[in-house]
Amino acid sequence: GPGHPDEYESIFPFISRWLEMQKPFGGVCLGHQIFWRIQGVSISPSKKPVHGQSIPLYLDRFWKEKIGIEKNVCVQRYNSLCVQSTHHLKKLSSLKLKNFIQDEEVIMTLGPKILTYQFHPESIGTSCPEAFFHLFHSII
């Protein structure tokens, strides 16, 4: 969706309750930002805004294994905002989340029953959408 996550503040209580009940949560783009905003993390303008472009992800071993691929991939992004990989994330270590960070931005988050992407796995510009959707099954 368009806009800043704070524009959707009316749904924060519902999502917070959902997360407290430890129900599976998947977020794409704005959903990724909303998840982090609910955790108290600021959403900032991206240093490299991307609209309708495919960018490479330089995945480490953990993410390649989780996604089930052997090579790096390209993903389609449509965003001006991001979750910066700042000291705020370190304060949330109790959440047991694994983050993929590229260019100082959180691109993917995986945790117990949580998976979020700061890109669109369903888009034609994503090189292996089935692998990203398969990972959603692992949180259910």
DSSP file with accessible surface (Angstrom, degrees, kcal/mol):
  #  RESIDUE AA STRUCTURE BP1 BP2  ACC     N-H-->O    O-->H-N    N-H-->O    O-->H-N    TCO  KAPPA ALPHA  PHI   PSI    X-CA   Y-CA   Z-CA
    1    1 A G              0   0   74      0, 0.0     2,-0.1     0, 0.0    29,-0.1   0.000 360.0 360.0 360.0 158.2    0.0    0.0    0.0
    2    2 A P        +     0   0  104      0, 0.0     2,-0.1     0, 0.0    77,-0.0  -0.391 360.0  30.5 -79.8 159.5    1.0    3.6   -0.5
    3    3 A G  S    S-     0   0   36     -2,-0.1    78,-0.1     3,-0.0     5,-0.0  -0.308  94.4 -41.5  95.9-175.4    2.1    6.0    2.3
    4    4 A H    >   -     0   0   49      1,-0.1     3,-2.2    -2,-0.1     4,-0.3  -0.671  50.9-118.5 -90.1 145.1    3.8    5.7    5.6
    5    5 A P  G >  S+     0   0    0      0, 0.0     3,-2.4     0, 0.0    -1,-0.1   0.831 111.6  67.6 -53.8 -32.6    3.0    2.9    8.0
    6    6 A D  G >  S+     0   0   55      1,-0.3     3,-1.3     2,-0.2     4,-0.1   0.748  87.1  68.1 -62.7 -19.9    1.8    5.5   10.6
    7    7 A E  G <  S+     0   0  135     -3,-2.2    -1,-0.3     1,-0.3     3,-0.2   0.628 100.5  49.5 -71.1 -11.6   -1.1    6.2    8.2
    8    8 A Y  G X  S+     0   0   68     -3,-2.4     3,-2.3    -4,-0.3     4,-0.4   0.034  70.8 127.2-113.0  23.0   -2.4    2.7    9.0
    9    9 A E  G X   +     0   0  117     -3,-1.3     3,-1.3     1,-0.3    -1,-0.1   0.751  58.6  74.2 -55.4 -25.8   -2.1    3.1   12.8
   10   10 A S  G 3  S+     0   0  108      1,-0.3     4,-0.3    -3,-0.2    -1,-0.3   0.767  97.6  47.3 -63.3 -22.9   -5.8    2.0   13.2
   11   11 A I  G <> S+     0   0   70     -3,-2.3     4,-2.3     1,-0.2    -1,-0.3   0.546  86.5  91.0 -95.1  -5.6   -4.8   -1.6   12.4
   12   12 A F  H <> S+     0   0   23     -3,-1.3     4,-3.0    -4,-0.4     5,-0.2   0.903  84.1  52.1 -56.5 -44.7   -1.8   -1.6   14.8
   13   13 A P  H  > S+     0   0   65      0, 0.0     4,-2.4     0, 0.0    -1,-0.2   0.922 110.3  48.8 -61.5 -39.6   -3.8   -2.9   17.8
   14   14 A F  H  > S+     0   0  117     -4,-0.3     4,-2.4     2,-0.2    -2,-0.2   0.950 114.4  44.3 -62.8 -48.0   -5.2   -5.8   15.7
   15   15 A I  H  X S+     0   0   18     -4,-2.3     4,-2.7     1,-0.2     5,-0.2   0.911 111.7  54.0 -65.5 -39.2   -1.8   -6.8   14.5
   16   16 A S  H  X S+     0   0   34     -4,-3.0     4,-2.5    -5,-0.2    -1,-0.2   0.928 110.4  46.2 -59.7 -45.2   -0.3   -6.4   17.9
   17   17 A R  H  X S+     0   0  137     -4,-2.4     4,-1.9    -5,-0.2    -1,-0.2   0.908 111.1  53.4 -63.2 -41.1   -2.9   -8.8   19.4
   18   18 A W  H  <>S+     0   0   82     -4,-2.4     5,-1.9     1,-0.2    -2,-0.2   0.933 111.5  45.0 -58.5 -46.5   -2.3  -11.2   16.5
   19   19 A L  H ><5S+     0   0   29     -4,-2.7     3,-1.7     1,-0.2    -1,-0.2   0.892 109.1  55.6 -66.7 -39.8    1.4  -11.3   17.2
   20   20 A E  H 3<5S+     0   0  151     -4,-2.5    -1,-0.2     1,-0.3    -2,-0.2   0.837 104.6  54.0 -61.3 -32.9    0.8  -11.6   21.0
   21   21 A M  T 3<5S-     0   0  116     -4,-1.9    -1,-0.3    -5,-0.2    -2,-0.2   0.448 114.3-123.0 -79.9   1.2   -1.3  -14.7   20.3
   22   22 A Q  T < 5 +     0   0  148     -3,-1.7    -3,-0.2     1,-0.2    -2,-0.1   0.846  54.9 158.9  57.5  39.7    1.7  -16.1   18.3
   23   23 A K      < -     0   0   91     -5,-1.9    -1,-0.2     1,-0.1   117,-0.1  -0.600  52.9 -86.6 -84.3 151.6   -0.3  -16.5   15.2
   24   24 A P        -     0   0   40      0, 0.0     2,-0.4     0, 0.0    90,-0.2  -0.335  47.5-167.1 -60.4 137.3    1.7  -16.6   11.9
   25   25 A F  E     +a  114   0A  24     88,-2.7    90,-2.2   114,-0.1     2,-0.4  -0.989  10.3 180.0-131.6 124.8    2.4  -13.2   10.4
   26   26 A G  E     -a  115   0A  42     -2,-0.4     2,-0.4    88,-0.2    90,-0.2  -0.986   6.5-173.5-122.2 134.1    3.6  -12.5    6.9
   27   27 A G  E     -a  116   0A   2     88,-2.1    90,-2.6    -2,-0.4     2,-0.5  -0.992   9.1-163.8-132.0 136.1    4.2   -9.0    5.7
   28   28 A V  E >   -a  117   0A  46     -2,-0.4     3,-2.3    88,-0.2     2,-0.5  -0.983  62.9 -47.2-119.6 126.6    5.1   -7.7    2.2
   29   29 A C  T 3> S+     0   0   11     88,-3.2     4,-2.0    90,-0.5     3,-0.3  -0.312 142.7  25.1  57.4 -99.4    6.5   -4.2    1.7
   30   30 A L  H 3> S+     0   0   16     -2,-0.5     4,-3.0     1,-0.2    -1,-0.3   0.894 124.0  56.0 -61.0 -36.2    4.2   -2.0    3.7
   31   31 A G  H <> S+     0   0   20     -3,-2.3     4,-2.3     2,-0.2    -1,-0.2   0.867 105.3  51.9 -62.5 -36.9    3.4   -5.0    5.9
   32   32 A H  H  > S+     0   0    0     85,-0.4     4,-1.9    -3,-0.3    -1,-0.2   0.940 112.5  45.2 -61.9 -47.2    7.1   -5.4    6.6
   33   33 A Q  H  X S+     0   0    8     -4,-2.0     4,-2.6     1,-0.2    -2,-0.2   0.899 111.3  52.4 -66.9 -39.4    7.3   -1.7    7.7
   34   34 A I  H  X S+     0   0    8     -4,-3.0     4,-2.6     2,-0.2     5,-0.2   0.923 106.6  53.9 -63.2 -43.1    4.1   -2.0    9.8
   35   35 A F  H  X S+     0   0    1     -4,-2.3     4,-1.2     1,-0.2    -1,-0.2   0.953 113.6  42.0 -54.3 -49.8    5.5   -5.0   11.6
   36   36 A W  H  <>S+     0   0    2     -4,-1.9     5,-2.2     1,-0.2    -1,-0.2   0.865 111.0  55.5 -69.5 -34.1    8.7   -3.0   12.5
   37   37 A R  H ><5S+     0   0   66     -4,-2.6     3,-1.8     1,-0.2    -1,-0.2   0.918 104.6  54.0 -64.0 -39.6    6.7    0.1   13.4
   38   38 A I  H 3<5S+     0   0   34     -4,-2.6    -1,-0.2     1,-0.3    -2,-0.2   0.841 103.0  57.9 -63.0 -29.5    4.6   -1.9   15.9
   39   39 A Q  T 3<5S-     0   0   47     -4,-1.2    -1,-0.3    -5,-0.2    -2,-0.2   0.496 126.1-104.2 -78.3  -3.3    7.9   -2.9   17.5
   40   40 A G  T < 5S+     0   0   50     -3,-1.8     2,-0.4     1,-0.3    -3,-0.2   0.553  75.0 140.5  94.2   8.6    8.7    0.7   18.0
   41   41 A V      < -     0   0    4     -5,-2.2    -1,-0.3    -8,-0.1     2,-0.1  -0.683  52.3-119.2 -87.8 137.3   11.2    1.1   15.2
   42   42 A S        -     0   0   62     -2,-0.4    42,-0.5    42,-0.1     2,-0.5  -0.458  16.5-137.4 -72.9 145.5   11.2    4.3   13.1
   43   43 A I  E     -E   83   0B  14     -2,-0.1    40,-0.2    40,-0.1   -37,-0.1  -0.921  29.5-172.4-104.2 126.8   10.5    4.1    9.4
   44   44 A S  E     -E   82   0B  35     38,-2.4    38,-2.6    -2,-0.5     2,-0.1  -0.775  32.3 -87.0-119.0 161.5   12.9    6.3    7.5
   45   45 A P  E     -E   81   0B  99      0, 0.0    36,-0.3     0, 0.0     2,-0.2  -0.440  52.7-112.4 -63.2 137.5   13.3    7.5    3.9
   46   46 A S  E     -     0   0B  10     34,-3.5    59,-0.0     1,-0.1    38,-0.0  -0.476   9.1-139.1 -70.3 143.5   15.4    5.1    2.0
   47   47 A K  E    S+     0   0B 137      1,-0.3    -1,-0.1    56,-0.2    34,-0.0   0.725 104.7  34.3 -72.0 -22.1   18.8    6.3    0.9
   48   48 A K  E    S-     0   0B 120     55,-0.1    -1,-0.3     2,-0.0    -2,-0.0  -0.659  85.1-161.7-131.8  74.5   18.2    4.5   -2.4
   49   49 A P  E     -     0   0B  77      0, 0.0     2,-0.4     0, 0.0    31,-0.2  -0.334   8.7-165.7 -59.9 139.8   14.4    4.7   -3.2
   50   50 A V  E     -E   79   0B  13     29,-2.4    29,-3.9     3,-0.0     2,-0.5  -0.996  11.4-176.9-133.1 127.5   13.4    2.1   -5.8
   51   51 A H  E    S-E   78   0B 110     -2,-0.4    27,-0.3    27,-0.3     3,-0.1  -0.947  74.2 -19.0-129.9 109.7   10.1    2.1   -7.7
   52   52 A G  E    S+     0   0B  34     25,-1.2     2,-0.4    -2,-0.5    26,-0.2   0.810 101.6 125.9  69.4  32.8    9.3   -0.7  -10.0
   53   53 A Q  E     -E   77   0B 113     24,-1.4    24,-2.6    22,-0.0     2,-0.5  -0.934  58.1-128.3-124.9 149.5   12.9   -1.9  -10.3
   54   54 A S  E     -E   76   0B  57     -2,-0.4    22,-0.2    22,-0.2    72,-0.1  -0.800  28.8-173.4 -93.5 130.5   14.5   -5.2   -9.8
   55   55 A I  E     -E   75   0B  25     20,-2.9    20,-2.6    -2,-0.5     2,-0.2  -0.925  24.5-111.7-122.7 150.3   17.6   -5.2   -7.5
   56   56 A P  E     -E   74   0B  50      0, 0.0     2,-0.5     0, 0.0    18,-0.3  -0.554  21.1-148.6 -78.6 144.4   20.0   -8.0   -6.7
   57   57 A L  E     -E   73   0B   0     16,-3.3     2,-1.1    -2,-0.2    16,-0.9  -0.970   4.4-150.2-108.7 129.9   20.1   -9.5   -3.2
   58   58 A Y        -     0   0  148     -2,-0.5     2,-0.1    14,-0.2    14,-0.1  -0.740  27.2-162.1-100.0  84.0   23.5  -10.7   -2.1
   59   59 A L        -     0   0    9     -2,-1.1     2,-0.1     1,-0.1    13,-0.0  -0.382   9.3-137.8 -74.9 143.5   22.4  -13.4    0.2
   60   60 A D     >  -     0   0   72     -2,-0.1     4,-2.3     1,-0.1     5,-0.2  -0.326  38.6 -90.7 -86.6 177.1   24.5  -15.1    2.9
   61   61 A R  H  > S+     0   0  196      1,-0.2     4,-2.5     2,-0.2     5,-0.2   0.886 123.3  56.4 -58.1 -43.6   24.5  -18.8    3.6
   62   62 A F  H  > S+     0   0   65      1,-0.2     4,-2.4     2,-0.2    -1,-0.2   0.944 111.6  41.7 -54.4 -51.6   21.7  -18.7    6.1
   63   63 A W  H  > S+     0   0    0      2,-0.2     4,-2.7     1,-0.2     5,-0.3   0.875 111.7  54.4 -70.3 -35.9   19.3  -17.0    3.7
   64   64 A K  H  X>S+     0   0   55     -4,-2.3     5,-2.3     1,-0.2     4,-1.9   0.933 112.7  44.7 -61.1 -43.1   20.2  -19.1    0.8
   65   65 A E  H  <5S+     0   0  128     -4,-2.5    -2,-0.2    -5,-0.2    -1,-0.2   0.917 114.1  48.6 -67.1 -43.7   19.5  -22.2    2.8
   66   66 A K  H  <5S+     0   0  103     -4,-2.4    -2,-0.2    -5,-0.2    -1,-0.2   0.907 117.1  41.1 -63.4 -42.4   16.2  -20.9    4.2
   67   67 A I  H  <5S-     0   0    4     -4,-2.7    -1,-0.2    -5,-0.2    -2,-0.2   0.792 110.8-124.3 -77.5 -26.1   15.0  -19.8    0.8
   68   68 A G  T  <5 +     0   0   63     -4,-1.9     2,-0.3     1,-0.3    -3,-0.2   0.853  67.0 118.7  86.2  38.3   16.3  -23.0   -0.8
   69   69 A I      < -     0   0   25     -5,-2.3    -1,-0.3    -6,-0.2    -2,-0.1  -0.879  54.1-150.6-130.3 163.6   18.4  -21.5   -3.5
   70   70 A E  S    S+     0   0  183     -2,-0.3     2,-0.2     2,-0.1    -6,-0.1   0.534  76.6  48.6-108.6 -11.5   22.1  -21.7   -4.3
   71   71 A K  S    S-     0   0  130     -7,-0.1     2,-0.1     1,-0.1    -2,-0.1  -0.731  90.2 -87.3-124.0 172.6   22.6  -18.3   -6.0
   72   72 A N        -     0   0   65     -2,-0.2     2,-0.3   -14,-0.1   -14,-0.2  -0.363  45.9-151.1 -73.7 161.6   21.8  -14.7   -5.4
   73   73 A V  E     -E   57   0B   4    -16,-0.9   -16,-3.3    -2,-0.1     2,-0.4  -0.806  11.1-123.4-130.0 169.4   18.5  -13.4   -6.6
   74   74 A C  E     -E   56   0B  49     -2,-0.3    53,-2.7   -18,-0.3    54,-0.4  -0.930  26.2-168.0-114.0 142.7   16.8  -10.3   -7.9
   75   75 A V  E     -E   55   0B   0    -20,-2.6   -20,-2.9    -2,-0.4     2,-0.5  -0.955  22.1-117.9-130.1 151.6   13.7   -8.9   -6.3
   76   76 A Q  E     -EF  54 120B  17     44,-0.6    44,-2.9    -2,-0.3     2,-0.4  -0.767  31.8-167.9 -91.3 128.5   11.2   -6.2   -7.3
   77   77 A R  E     +E   53   0B  11    -24,-2.6   -24,-1.4    -2,-0.5   -25,-1.2  -0.903  21.3 175.4-120.2 146.4   11.0   -3.2   -5.1
   78   78 A Y  E     +E   51   0B 101     -2,-0.4     2,-0.3   -27,-0.3   -27,-0.3  -0.689  43.6 113.2-140.5  76.5    8.5   -0.3   -4.9
   79   79 A N  E     -E   50   0B   7    -29,-3.9   -29,-2.4    -2,-0.2    -2,-0.0  -0.983  42.7-177.5-157.1 147.7    9.4    1.8   -2.0
   80   80 A S  E    S+     0   0B  55     -2,-0.3   -34,-3.5   -31,-0.2     2,-0.2   0.471  81.1  63.9-108.0 -15.7   10.7    5.2   -0.8
   81   81 A L  E     +E   45   0B  34    -36,-0.3     2,-0.3   -78,-0.1   -48,-0.1  -0.721  61.2 173.1-110.3 161.1   10.7    4.2    2.9
   82   82 A C  E     -E   44   0B   0    -38,-2.6   -38,-2.4    -2,-0.2     2,-0.7  -0.972  39.0-105.6-156.8 169.1   12.7    1.5    4.8
   83   83 A V  E     -E   43   0B   0     23,-0.4    23,-2.9    -2,-0.3     2,-0.2  -0.931  42.4-141.3 -99.0 110.7   13.6    0.0    8.2
   84   84 A Q  B     -B  105   0A  23     -2,-0.7     2,-1.8   -42,-0.5    21,-0.2  -0.537  13.8-122.5 -73.4 142.9   17.1    1.2    8.8
   85   85 A S        +     0   0   40     19,-2.4     2,-0.1    -2,-0.2    -1,-0.1  -0.552  61.9 142.6 -85.6  76.1   19.4   -1.3   10.5
   86   86 A T  S >> S-     0   0   52     -2,-1.8     3,-1.5     1,-0.0     4,-0.6  -0.412  71.7 -80.3-107.0-174.6   20.2    0.8   13.5
   87   87 A H  H 3> S+     0   0  110      1,-0.3     4,-1.2     2,-0.2     3,-0.4   0.718 117.0  78.3 -61.6 -19.3   20.8    0.2   17.1
   88   88 A H  H 34 S+     0   0   60      1,-0.2     4,-0.5     2,-0.2     3,-0.3   0.880  89.6  54.7 -57.8 -37.9   17.0    0.1   17.6
   89   89 A L  H X4 S+     0   0   20     -3,-1.5     3,-1.2     1,-0.2    -1,-0.2   0.860 100.5  58.9 -67.1 -33.8   17.0   -3.5   16.2
   90   90 A K  H >< S+     0   0  163     -4,-0.6     3,-1.3    -3,-0.4    -1,-0.2   0.847  98.0  60.3 -64.1 -32.0   19.6   -4.6   18.8
   91   91 A K  T 3< S+     0   0  146     -4,-1.2     3,-0.4    -3,-0.3    -1,-0.3   0.721 100.8  56.7 -66.4 -19.9   17.2   -3.6   21.6
   92   92 A L  T X   +     0   0   36     -3,-1.2     3,-2.3    -4,-0.5    -1,-0.3   0.109  65.1 121.4-100.7  23.0   14.7   -6.1   20.2
   93   93 A S  G X   +     0   0   97     -3,-1.3     3,-1.7     1,-0.3    -1,-0.2   0.754  61.6  73.5 -61.6 -20.2   16.9   -9.1   20.4
   94   94 A S  G 3  S+     0   0  101     -3,-0.4    -1,-0.3     1,-0.3    -2,-0.1   0.711  83.2  69.8 -66.5 -16.5   14.3  -10.8   22.7
   95   95 A L  G <  S-     0   0   56     -3,-2.3    -1,-0.3     2,-0.1    -2,-0.2   0.607  99.2-135.5 -76.5 -11.6   12.1  -11.3   19.6
   96   96 A K    <   +     0   0  164     -3,-1.7     2,-0.4    -4,-0.2    -2,-0.1   0.935  45.4 161.4  56.6  51.7   14.6  -13.9   18.2
   97   97 A L        -     0   0   33     -5,-0.3     2,-0.5    14,-0.2    14,-0.2  -0.799  34.8-148.9-105.0 144.7   14.5  -12.5   14.7
   98   98 A K  E     -C  110   0A  89     12,-3.5    12,-2.7    -2,-0.4     2,-0.4  -0.958  20.5-163.6-109.7 125.2   16.9  -13.0   11.9
   99   99 A N  E     -C  109   0A  39     -2,-0.5     2,-0.6    10,-0.2    10,-0.2  -0.902  16.9-146.1-113.3 140.1   17.3  -10.1    9.6
  100  100 A F  E     -C  108   0A   8      8,-2.8     7,-3.0    -2,-0.4     8,-1.4  -0.927  26.2-168.9 -99.2 122.4   18.8   -9.8    6.1
  101  101 A I  E     +C  106   0A  76     -2,-0.6     2,-0.4     5,-0.2     5,-0.2  -0.943  13.8 170.9-119.0 132.3   20.3   -6.4    5.8
  102  102 A Q  E >  S-C  105   0A  22      3,-2.2     3,-1.5    -2,-0.4   -17,-0.1  -0.991  73.4  -1.1-139.8 134.5   21.6   -4.9    2.6
  103  103 A D  T 3  S-     0   0   91     -2,-0.4   -56,-0.2     1,-0.3   -55,-0.1   0.874 129.5 -60.6  53.5  38.0   22.7   -1.2    2.2
  104  104 A E  T 3  S+     0   0  109      1,-0.2   -19,-2.4   -20,-0.1     2,-0.4   0.681 114.8 113.4  66.0  20.3   21.9   -0.6    5.9
  105  105 A E  E <  S-BC  84 102A   4     -3,-1.5    -3,-2.2   -21,-0.2     2,-0.7  -0.960  72.7-119.2-121.7 142.3   18.2   -1.5    5.3
  106  106 A V  E     + C   0 101A   0    -23,-2.9   -23,-0.4    -2,-0.4    -5,-0.2  -0.704  36.4 170.2 -78.8 116.0   16.3   -4.5    6.7
  107  107 A I  E     +     0   0A   1     -7,-3.0    11,-3.1    -2,-0.7     2,-0.3   0.772  63.9  15.7 -98.4 -35.2   15.2   -6.4    3.5
  108  108 A M  E     -DC 117 100A   0     -8,-1.4    -8,-2.8     9,-0.2     2,-0.4  -0.997  59.4-165.8-141.6 146.7   13.9   -9.6    5.2
  109  109 A T  E     -DC 116  99A   0      7,-2.2     7,-2.4    -2,-0.3     2,-0.4  -1.000   8.2-179.2-133.3 131.4   12.9  -10.6    8.7
  110  110 A L  E     +DC 115  98A  18    -12,-2.7   -12,-3.5    -2,-0.4     5,-0.2  -0.998  17.6 136.3-132.1 133.3   12.4  -14.2    9.8
  111  111 A G  E >   -D  114   0A  13      3,-2.7     3,-2.1    -2,-0.4     2,-0.4  -0.909  64.6 -40.5-155.9-176.5   11.4  -15.3   13.3
  112  112 A P  T 3  S-     0   0   87      0, 0.0    27,-0.1     0, 0.0     3,-0.1  -0.417 129.9 -16.7 -58.6 111.6    9.1  -17.8   15.1
  113  113 A K  T 3  S+     0   0   92     -2,-0.4   -88,-2.7    25,-0.2     2,-0.4   0.681 119.8 107.2  64.2  22.3    5.9  -17.5   13.0
  114  114 A I  E <   +aD  25 111A  22     -3,-2.1    -3,-2.7   -90,-0.2     2,-0.3  -0.996  33.8 160.7-133.4 132.4    7.1  -14.2   11.4
  115  115 A L  E     +aD  26 110A   0    -90,-2.2   -88,-2.1    -2,-0.4     2,-0.4  -0.926   9.2 172.2-148.5 124.3    8.3  -13.5    7.9
  116  116 A T  E     -aD  27 109A   0     -7,-2.4    -7,-2.2    -2,-0.3     2,-0.4  -0.982  12.3-161.8-134.2 148.2    8.4  -10.1    6.3
  117  117 A Y  E     -aD  28 108A   0    -90,-2.6   -88,-3.2    -2,-0.4   -85,-0.4  -0.993  18.2-152.1-127.8 136.7    9.9   -8.8    3.0
  118  118 A Q  S    S+     0   0    0    -11,-3.1     2,-0.3    -2,-0.4   -10,-0.1  -0.291  85.5  51.8 -95.7  44.3   10.7   -5.2    2.0
  119  119 A F  S    S-     0   0    0     -2,-0.2   -90,-0.5   -42,-0.1   -42,-0.2  -0.941  94.9 -93.8-161.2 178.0   10.1   -6.2   -1.6
  120  120 A H  B >   -F   76   0B  34    -44,-2.9     3,-1.3    -2,-0.3   -44,-0.6  -0.857  27.2-177.4-110.4 101.5    7.4   -7.9   -3.7
  121  121 A P  T 3  S+     0   0    0      0, 0.0    -1,-0.2     0, 0.0    12,-0.1   0.779  84.9  58.3 -66.9 -22.3    8.0  -11.7   -4.1
  122  122 A E  T 3  S+     0   0  106    -46,-0.1     2,-0.1    10,-0.1     8,-0.0   0.572  85.8 105.7 -83.2  -7.4    4.9  -11.9   -6.4
  123  123 A S  S X  S-     0   0   15     -3,-1.3     3,-2.0   -47,-0.2   -47,-0.1  -0.379  79.6-121.7 -79.8 153.0    6.2   -9.4   -8.9
  124  124 A I  T 3  S+     0   0  169      1,-0.3    -1,-0.1    -2,-0.1   -70,-0.0   0.761 110.6  64.3 -62.0 -22.7    7.6  -10.2  -12.3
  125  125 A G  T 3  S+     0   0   15     -5,-0.1     2,-0.5   -72,-0.0    -1,-0.3   0.505  80.3  93.5 -83.1  -1.2   10.9   -8.6  -11.4
  126  126 A T    <   -     0   0    6     -3,-2.0   -51,-0.3   -51,-0.2   -72,-0.0  -0.824  69.6-148.5 -93.9 125.4   11.5  -11.2   -8.6
  127  127 A S  S    S+     0   0   66    -53,-2.7    -1,-0.1    -2,-0.5   -52,-0.1   0.733  86.0  18.4 -72.6 -25.6   13.6  -14.0  -10.0
  128  128 A C    >>  +     0   0    6    -54,-0.4     4,-1.2     1,-0.1     3,-0.9  -0.433  65.1 163.5-143.1  69.3   12.3  -16.9   -7.9
  129  129 A P  H 3> S+     0   0   37      0, 0.0     4,-2.4     0, 0.0     5,-0.3   0.852  74.2  62.5 -59.5 -34.7    8.9  -16.0   -6.4
  130  130 A E  H 3> S+     0   0  129      1,-0.2     4,-2.4     2,-0.2     5,-0.2   0.875 100.8  53.0 -61.3 -34.8    8.1  -19.6   -5.6
  131  131 A A  H <> S+     0   0   13     -3,-0.9     4,-1.5     2,-0.2    -1,-0.2   0.916 109.9  47.5 -66.7 -40.3   11.1  -19.9   -3.2
  132  132 A F  H  X S+     0   0    0     -4,-1.2     4,-0.9     1,-0.2    -2,-0.2   0.888 114.1  46.5 -69.5 -37.1   10.0  -16.8   -1.3
  133  133 A F  H  X S+     0   0   83     -4,-2.4     4,-1.0     1,-0.2     3,-0.4   0.867 106.6  59.1 -72.7 -32.4    6.4  -18.0   -1.0
  134  134 A H  H >X S+     0   0  126     -4,-2.4     4,-0.7    -5,-0.3     3,-0.7   0.894  99.4  58.2 -60.8 -36.6    7.6  -21.5    0.0
  135  135 A L  H >X S+     0   0    4     -4,-1.5     3,-1.0     1,-0.3     4,-0.5   0.858  95.7  63.6 -64.6 -30.3    9.4  -19.8    3.0
  136  136 A F  H >X S+     0   0   36     -4,-0.9     3,-1.5    -3,-0.4     4,-0.5   0.886  95.7  59.8 -58.9 -36.5    6.0  -18.5    4.1
  137  137 A H  H X< S+     0   0  127     -4,-1.0     3,-0.8    -3,-0.7    -1,-0.3   0.806  94.2  64.9 -62.3 -26.5    4.9  -22.1    4.6
  138  138 A S  H << S+     0   0   77     -3,-1.0    -1,-0.3    -4,-0.7   -25,-0.2   0.701  99.4  51.7 -72.0 -18.8    7.7  -22.6    7.1
  139  139 A I  H <<        0   0   10     -3,-1.5    -1,-0.2    -4,-0.5    -2,-0.2   0.571 360.0 360.0 -92.7  -9.9    6.1  -20.0    9.6
  140  140 A I    <<        0   0  138     -3,-0.8   -27,-0.1    -4,-0.5   -26,-0.0  -0.497 360.0 360.0 -80.9 360.0    2.7  -21.6    9.6
